[in-house]
Amino acid sequence: MGSGMWSTDVYDAADRYRRATGKSAFAYSDSGAREVHPALDPRDAMRESRDSAEHPQSTAITVLFDVTGSMRNVPRTLQAKLPQLLGLLLRQGYARDPQIMFGAIGDATCDRVPLQVGQFESDNRMDDDLGRIVLEGGGGGQMTESYELAMYFMARHTVTDCWEKRGRRGYLFIIGDELAYPRVDRRQVSRLIGDDLREDVPLAQIVDEVTRRWDTYYLLPAGSSYAGSTKVLDFWRDLLGQNAVVLDDLDAVCETIALTVGLGEQAVDLDQGIADLRKAGSKATGTVSKALARLGRGTRDQVATLPAPSTPPTRGVTRL
């Protein structure tokens, strides 16, 4: 996947059509769908970000969001600001040949649709994948959702040329406001993804696996049920360190993602990135500056060569 080119004109035309006809950008969910769309079904699936003649230096970017409770409005915010996200990545040159995959996370203990995973796309099909997501709004009400199941999929069911060919991690953003379960449940994996595991996988192990190939960030936005919870923030900072990021404005999600990628790719430092946001007319400069200050105000050191695959994974998320 990942062919084609993003067009703001195509996006705008689709948006005008929806407005004129009264259709929703999330028509699949708003029509009452209560099962995963076939295009987003993670069972027996492998998601690939590959180089091509159009995109010879693909950069894999994944955005997964909790759609339970108060978090169910996050994808609507993302969809509305998608052109701004792509504009920063492409026009400002923050990432070479970005390929973006969207997905959604629920609670595998009680939700009908606890995991939805799109495809890596470079063109307007990423907007189509957003529109296929079921905004279930469920959850178990116990301050825990199945983030660990999503990380399992990312660790064992994705293939990216940025890693395979160039030893460079992709970017994984998880947007949520609750805790993960302490283990990846092998029965849930069998039912939803199709893998036959002999035993559950501890959370720490799956975090080690996923951060080996993905720069992994947890974004905790304002307006969610547990925004401001020190328990949630401490939980994710224990797992991801400085990559657990607090946002005091949900509308700043796209800008935060774009600048985080720009920092990671050494395409921009934080000061220049904030200046780019001002030029683009963004109102999120204060939120983004505050949120990303922990990542450092300058570019981060990177080395393209990572340890050989046989090297045992180690904890940590600093981009090499």
C-alpha positions, 0 to 999 in steps of 0.5 A, spaced: 500 500 500 502 507 500 501 509 492 498 515 489 499 522 492 495 526 497 490 532 494 487 537 498 483 539 492 480 532 492 479 532 499 475 539 499 471 536 493 469 530 497 467 535 503 463 540 499 459 534 497 458 531 504 455 538 506 451 539 500 448 532 501 448 532 508 452 526 509 457 524 514 464 523 514 463 517 518 457 515 514 459 507 516 459 508 523 453 513 523 449 509 519 449 504 525 454 499 523 456 495 529 462 490 526 469 492 523 469 494 516 472 489 512 478 494 510 479 495 517 479 488 520 485 486 523 484 478 523 489 475 519 492 481 516 499 484 515 499 492 514 505 494 509 509 501 508 513 500 502 517 504 497 515 505 490 517 509 484 512 514 486 515 514 494 522 511 494 523 513 501 517 511 505 516 514 512 511 510 516 506 513 520 501 510 524 495 514 528 491 509 533 486 513 537 481 510 543 474 511 541 471 509 547 467 514 551 469 521 551 475 519 546 470 518 540 470 525 537 478 524 536 477 521 529 472 527 527 477 532 529 483 528 525 478 528 519 477 535 519 484 537 520 487 532 515 489 537 510 493 541 515 497 535 517 498 533 510 500 540 509 505 540 514 508 533 513 509 535 505 509 542 504 514 543 509 518 537 508 518 534 515 518 527 512 520 524 506 514 520 502 509 519 508 505 513 508 499 514 514 495 509 517 489 510 521 486 505 526 482 505 532 482 502 539 476 499 544 476 494 550 476 487 547 473 485 554 466 488 552 466 492 545 464 489 539 469 492 535 475 493 539 481 493 534 480 497 527 486 498 523 487 501 516 492 501 511 498 505 510 496 510 504 499 516 501 493 519 498 486 520 499 484 513 501 487 515 508 481 519 509 476 513 506 479 509 512 478 514 517 471 514 514 470 507 515 471 507 523 466 505 527 465 510 533 463 505 538 463 509 544 463 503 549 469 501 554 468 498 560 468 504 565 474 501 569 480 506 566 483 501 562 482 499 554 486 494 550 492 499 548 496 493 549 492 489 543 494 494 538 501 495 540 501 487 539 498 488 532 503 494 530 509 489 533 508 483 529 503 485 524 506 491 520 512 491 515 515 497 513 521 499 508 523 504 512 525 499 517 527 493 513 531 497 508 534 503 512 534 501 519 529 507 521 523 506 525 516 509 523 512 513 528 506 510 532 502 515 535 497 512 540 491 517 543 488 515 549 486 517 556 486 510 560 491 505 562 493 499 558 491 492 561 497 488 564 498 483 559 496 481 551 491 476 552 492 470 548 485 469 547 483 476 544 489 475 540 486 469 537 479 471 536 481 478 533 487 477 530 488 470 528 495 468 532 495 462 536 499 464 542 501 459 547 501 464 553 499 471 554 504 476 553 506 481 558 505 488 557 513 490 558 515 485 553 510 488 547 512 495 549 519 493 548 517 489 541 513 495 538 518 501 540 524 497 537 521 498 530 516 504 532 518 511 535 512 510 540 508 516 543 502 516 547 498 523 547 493 524 552 489 530 550 484 535 554 477 534 554 477 526 555 475 523 561 481 522 565 485 528 562 489 531 568 490 524 571 497 523 574 495 515 575 494 515 567 500 520 565 505 516 570 503 509 567 505 511 560 511 515 562 513 509 566 513 505 559 515 511 554 518 516 558 518 523 555 514 520 549 508 520 554 505 527 551 500 531 555 495 536 550 491 541 553 487 542 547 484 536 543 484 541 536 492 541 537 493 533 535 494 534 528 500 539 529 503 535 535 503 529 530 506 533 524 512 537 529 513 530 532 515 527 526 519 533 523 523 533 530 524 526 529 526 526 522 531 532 523 527 536 518 526 542 523 527 544 530 521 546 535 522 553 534 522 553 527 516 548 527 512 553 531 514 559 526 511 554 521 505 553 525 504 561 525 505 562 518 500 556 517 495 560 521 494 555 526 492 557 533 495 551 537 502 554 537 502 554 545 499 547 546 504 544 541 510 548 544 508 546 551 507 539 549 513 538 545 518 541 550 520 535 554 522 532 547 528 538 547 528 544 543 533 542 538 533 536 533 534 529 536 540 525 534 539 519 529 543 514 526 540 510 520 543 503 522 540 500 528 542 493 532 541 487 528 535 483 528 538 478 532 539 483 538 535 482 544 530 488 544 531 493 550 527 498 553 527 505 551 524 510 546 529 515 544 530 515 537 537 512 535 
